[in-house]
Amino acid sequence: MEKIAFKMKLLPGFKAEYKKRHEEIWEDLVDLLKNNGVSDYSIFFDEESNTLFGVQKISGTNSSQDLGSNAIVQRWWKYMSDIMYTNPDYSPIITPLEKLFEIE
Protein backbone atom coordinates (compact mmCIF):
# COMPACT_ATOMS: atom_id res chain seq x y z
CA MET A 1 0.00 0.00 0.00
CA GLU A 2 1.31 3.44 -0.94
CA LYS A 3 0.30 6.83 0.45
CA ILE A 4 0.16 9.68 -2.05
CA ALA A 5 -0.59 13.38 -1.77
CA PHE A 6 -1.59 16.10 -4.20
CA LYS A 7 -2.93 19.61 -4.18
CA MET A 8 -5.80 21.26 -6.01
CA LYS A 9 -7.12 24.81 -6.03
CA LEU A 10 -10.57 25.94 -4.92
CA LEU A 11 -12.13 29.07 -6.38
CA PRO A 12 -12.35 31.86 -3.76
CA GLY A 13 -15.45 31.80 -1.56
CA PHE A 14 -16.43 28.15 -2.14
CA LYS A 15 -15.08 26.45 0.99
CA ALA A 16 -18.54 25.85 2.50
CA GLU A 17 -19.95 24.53 -0.78
CA TYR A 18 -16.97 22.21 -1.30
CA LYS A 19 -17.39 20.83 2.22
CA LYS A 20 -21.17 20.41 1.72
CA ARG A 21 -20.75 18.51 -1.54
CA HIS A 22 -18.23 16.15 0.04
CA GLU A 23 -20.48 15.57 3.05
CA GLU A 24 -23.08 14.44 0.50
CA ILE A 25 -20.64 12.45 -1.67
CA TRP A 26 -22.33 9.93 -3.91
CA GLU A 27 -22.33 6.37 -2.62
CA ASP A 28 -21.49 4.98 -6.07
CA LEU A 29 -18.38 7.20 -6.18
CA VAL A 30 -17.25 6.01 -2.74
CA ASP A 31 -17.80 2.40 -3.81
CA LEU A 32 -15.83 2.97 -7.02
CA LEU A 33 -12.88 4.44 -5.11
CA LYS A 34 -12.85 1.64 -2.53
CA ASN A 35 -13.23 -1.06 -5.19
CA ASN A 36 -10.20 0.38 -6.99
CA GLY A 37 -7.93 0.33 -3.94
CA VAL A 38 -8.32 3.93 -2.72
CA SER A 39 -8.64 4.18 1.05
CA ASP A 40 -7.90 6.47 3.98
CA TYR A 41 -8.67 9.47 1.74
CA SER A 42 -8.63 12.92 3.35
CA ILE A 43 -8.73 16.41 1.91
CA PHE A 44 -7.44 19.39 3.90
CA PHE A 45 -7.89 23.09 3.13
CA ASP A 46 -5.47 26.02 3.38
CA GLU A 47 -7.70 29.08 3.78
CA GLU A 48 -4.91 31.54 3.00
CA SER A 49 -4.23 30.15 -0.49
CA ASN A 50 -7.52 28.33 -1.27
CA THR A 51 -5.42 25.20 -1.72
CA LEU A 52 -6.90 21.75 -1.19
CA PHE A 53 -4.46 19.10 -0.02
CA GLY A 54 -5.46 15.47 -0.70
CA VAL A 55 -3.90 12.41 0.90
CA GLN A 56 -4.92 8.84 0.12
CA LYS A 57 -3.67 5.31 0.32
CA ILE A 58 -3.71 3.23 -2.83
CA SER A 59 -3.32 -0.53 -3.02
CA GLY A 60 -2.90 -0.71 -6.77
CA THR A 61 -1.58 1.62 -9.41
CA ASN A 62 -4.59 3.94 -9.57
CA SER A 63 -5.23 6.96 -7.41
CA SER A 64 -8.63 8.66 -7.38
CA GLN A 65 -7.36 10.95 -10.14
CA ASP A 66 -6.53 7.98 -12.42
CA LEU A 67 -10.17 6.86 -12.67
CA GLY A 68 -11.15 9.62 -15.09
CA SER A 69 -12.40 7.29 -17.79
CA ASN A 70 -15.21 6.13 -15.48
CA ALA A 71 -18.60 7.80 -16.06
CA ILE A 72 -19.18 8.31 -12.31
CA VAL A 73 -15.88 10.17 -11.95
CA GLN A 74 -16.58 12.25 -15.06
CA ARG A 75 -19.98 13.22 -13.64
CA TRP A 76 -18.38 14.15 -10.27
CA TRP A 77 -15.71 16.25 -11.97
CA LYS A 78 -18.33 18.13 -13.95
CA TYR A 79 -20.42 18.62 -10.78
CA MET A 80 -17.37 20.11 -8.99
CA SER A 81 -16.08 22.18 -11.92
CA ASP A 82 -18.00 25.33 -10.99
CA ILE A 83 -16.10 25.70 -7.70
CA MET A 84 -12.59 24.49 -8.60
CA TYR A 85 -9.86 25.16 -11.11
CA THR A 86 -10.20 22.43 -13.74
CA ASN A 87 -8.84 21.15 -17.01
CA PRO A 88 -10.97 21.31 -20.20
CA ASP A 89 -12.33 17.79 -19.42
CA TYR A 90 -13.49 19.08 -15.98
CA SER A 91 -10.86 17.06 -14.11
CA PRO A 92 -9.35 19.06 -11.27
CA ILE A 93 -5.97 20.60 -11.95
CA ILE A 94 -3.76 18.66 -9.57
CA THR A 95 -0.14 18.88 -8.58
CA PRO A 96 1.35 15.66 -7.22
CA LEU A 97 3.42 16.18 -4.09
CA GLU A 98 6.64 14.39 -3.21
CA LYS A 99 6.75 12.64 0.16
CA LEU A 100 9.83 13.68 2.11
CA PHE A 101 8.97 12.34 5.57
CA GLU A 102 6.49 10.03 7.27
CA ILE A 103 5.90 8.47 10.67
CA GLU A 104 3.48 5.56 10.74
N, C-alpha and C positions, 0 to 999 in steps of 0.2 A: 504494500500500500504506500502510495506517495502523497505528500501534502503539497499542494500548489497554492499560489497566491497571484492575484492580478488586481489591477485598479481600473475603474471606469469613472465617468464624469456625469454627474447629475446636473440638469439645468437649474439655475438659481430659483429658489422659492418652491421646490417640489419635494422637499424632504418628507413632509407629512403624507403626501400622496404616494410616494415611493414606499414608505413604511406600510400604509394602508393596503396597497396592492399586494405586498408580500405577506401581509397577515391573512389575506384572502387568496393565497396562491392556489392554483388549480391542482386538484388531486391527481389528475392524469399527468401533469408535469412533474410533480413530486415522484410519482411511480416511475416515470420514464427515467428520471435522474438516478433513483435508487437501483432500478433494474440495469442501468449501465455503469454501475460501480461508483457513483458519486455519493459520498456520505460526509457527515460532519461539516456541512456547508454553512458558513456564516458570512454575513456582509456587514461591514462596519462603515461609518460615515465620518468624514472630516468636515465639519461645518465651515471652517475657514476657507477651504478650497473647493467645496462641493464635490470632493472626491469620495467615491465608494471603493472600499477595499474588501475584496472577496478572498476567502480562504476555504479550501475544500480538500477532502481526501478522495483520491481516485484509486480504484483497484485494478483498472485496466489501462488502456492508452487514451481514453477519452475523458476530457473534462466536460463540464456543463457547456462550455463554449464550442466544443467539437461536435455537438449534436444538432447543428444548424440545418441539416437536411431533413430533419423530422418536422412534420407539419405542426405538431404541438409547440415545438420550440419556435418555429417561424411565426405562429400566431401570438405567442408570448412576446417575442421581440417587437412585433408590430404594435401590440397593446402597450408596450413600455416606451415606444419610440417618441411619444410626445413629451416625455419628461427627462429624456437622457440624450446624450450625444451618441449618434449612431452612424453606421455605414449606410450606403445606399440600399442594402438588402434588409435594413432595420436591425441588424445585429449590433449590439453595443460595441462601441470603440473600446477595446481593452488593451492594456499594457501588461504583459506578463512581468512578474517580479521575481528576482533571483533571491533564493533563500541563502542567507549568510549565517544564521544561527538558529538553533532550536533546542529546547529542553523538553523531553517527553515525560 
